[in-house]
């Protein structure tokens, strides 16, 4: 077994942070009777931020499809899918998804383009 990389350790820490936040939420409600919609939403938002950061840290080959809300807006080419589309489409990540989708359906997910194959491997 190989030793975990620095990235693996970082992702694990973010996931553990999100889980700890959720455990604290459950403890506050079940053990202490502290429930309010506002604090519950705050806990869930904080956990979600940790989980989304962990997903953003994953290499594209491990991450898979991501929620469109987390897509970059730097103009890089990405794959998008969802709405009324059944096939992925390559578009610039500029936040104007409606333009690329013909104005009638918004995508729901995105993915970075995979790395190009090593040309030397096929020679």
Secondary structure, 3 states (H helix, E strand, C coil): CCCCCHHHHHHHHHHHHHHHHHHHHHHHHHCCCCCCHHHHHHHHHHHHHHHHHHHHHCCHHHHCCEEHHHCCCCCCEEEEEECCEEEEEEEECCCCHHHHCCCCCCCCEEEECCCCCCHHHHC
